[in-house]
Structure formats: C-alpha cells, structure tokens
C-alpha cells in the first residue's frame, strides 16, 4: 500500500518484532502550532488514515498518538465560534466521528499532554488508553458555553460513573493521568518518555492474536455499551459461535494442545 502524505497527521507502518509480514499502524496527530486542535481537515485526514489501516491485512492493531505536549486540545474553537445551530447541523461534522466508531481493529491511544474536550472524547473512542504521567484530561466545554458533543457525556459517564462524570463535566476542571487511572479511565500511566513505547509494546502483544477474534471481541465489548445485558450476551454468543468456523480457532486450540506458538492467518 502506498502511504498518503497528510498535512495534519503522520502515519507509519511498523513491523511487529518476531511476526513476519505483520505490522502495527501508527497515526500521530501533528498540528503542533494549535496543540493538535481537531480542525475539520485534521479529522478528515485522521479518518482516511484509520480507514486505510483498517483495510490493510498486514496491520492488526492501530496506535493513535500526538506529541509529548498535546494529544489534542479539543475541537478547533476558531473554526467553531461563528457556527449557528442550523449551520453546524447542516455540515454534519459528526460523520467523521461516526466513521472512527466503525473502525474494526483495536485502537490503542498513547496520550501525553493535553487531551481536552474533543481530544478527551477522541481518546475515549479508542479501545485501550496508555497515558504519560504528564497527560492532562478534561471536558472543559462548559467553560466556553457548550457541552461535550462528541460522546463525552456518554463515554465518560460509562467509564467513571455518574457522579464523577457529572463533576468533571459541570466544572470542566482538568484531571491528571493518575486521577484518570484511579477512576478507571486509563489502562496504565507510565513515565513521559515511555508512553509511546508502552503503547506499541501492547500493540505488539495484541498483534500475536487472531485478527478475526480481535475484531469480534472488540465488536462484542463495544456492544455492551449500547443495549441491554441480554442483547449483549446474545451478541457475544453469536460472535463466539462464528469463530468456530475459522482456521484461526482450529490453529489456536491445536497449538495449545501441541504446546507450540499459534500462527494466525486471519482465515
Ligand atoms: N482550538 C483552536 N486553537 C487552539 C485550541 C483549540 N481547542 N487549543 C489551543 N489552541 C491554540 C491557541 O489558540 C494558540 O494559538 P495561537 O494563539 O498561538 O495562534 C496555540 O494553540 C497554543 O495555545 P495556548 O497559547 O493557549 O497554550 P497554553 O499552553 O497557554 O494553554 C491550553 C494550553 C490547552 C490550556 C489552552 O490552549 C486551552 O485552554 N485550549 C482550549 C481547550 C478547550 O477548551 N478545549 C475544548 C474545546 S471544545 C464536534 C466535535 C467535537 C467537539 C465539538 C463539536 N462536532 C463534530 C460538531 C468538541 C468541542 C471541544 O473540544
């Protein structure tokens, strides 16, 4: 696949050590002058890059990151300030966000610095969150007269519970990586110089697994967000059954019995 050149992001395919022909896809938000504020062009590029990686059979896991100073300081306030209800609705800017929601491969967020507003919401659309100890999260929209619009009221509440989410969204106060860890919003906090390496190392670990099983597991976990427990259990069961017609299931179980490492092909 030829790599597209983007203006607001960087993309890279990096080989998974010890797994011939398998890569991770790394997307780096790269609009440093605006602390990676999520302008429309950046969002369009991000979605295109994620979609390309999602389609690339050599990639099993995607890592999404920013700089040490900022993952993203929010949606671009300068682009948004003159919008009206009618203008913002007619542009349907959420279409790009919906496409991120439909990415099938696991996305690991490697977060350092500011992850505010839309930056925090984008983080929460990822599947695993590794934070540097200098990461700063927050939903400060209330301070500029609006509310989180890209899923913050829903995903933050599911991650940390009603009372904490309510406080964070109503005060808009930033919170540290360690507070996020304690509330269950991030998986791991590591020294700043290690946040990206840690995320990649987890991506390598997950890349060892069957891509089919990864996709169906992600889909089933996300389903638990949506409906009732019964619907979620049924959905999980259907995906579980489906995996028994894959070669990866046969290979994975056979390899265990034969005490060797499985080789997964995604078939
Ligand atoms: N938008 C645009 N520019 C931003 C920005 C932002 N969110 N955040 C920072 N910048 C720009 C600053 O304007 C400044 O640009 P220049 O003045 O140099 O041209 C540059 O980045 C450096 O920022 P500061 O000079 O402010 O740097 P400091 O270190 O002093 O402060 C800060 C860093 C992160 C504390 C501060 O920049 C800040 O408070 N930024 C705003 C944080 C914020 O309120 N974020 C939430 C925005 S609302 C939607 C989807 C999502 C959303 C809405 C709609 N649809 C699909 C429709 C989400 C909404 C939001 O995220």
Boltz pocket constraint, residues with backbone or C-beta under 6 A from the ligand:
constraints:
  - pocket:
      binder: B
      contacts: [[A, 32], [A, 33], [A, 34], [A, 35], [A, 37], [A, 73], [A, 74], [A, 75], [A, 76], [A, 77], [A, 78], [A, 88], [A, 93], [A, 94], [A, 97], [A, 114], [A, 116], [A, 117], [A, 118], [A, 119], [A, 140], [A, 141], [A, 144], [A, 147], [A, 148], [A, 149], [A, 150]]
      max_distance: 6.0
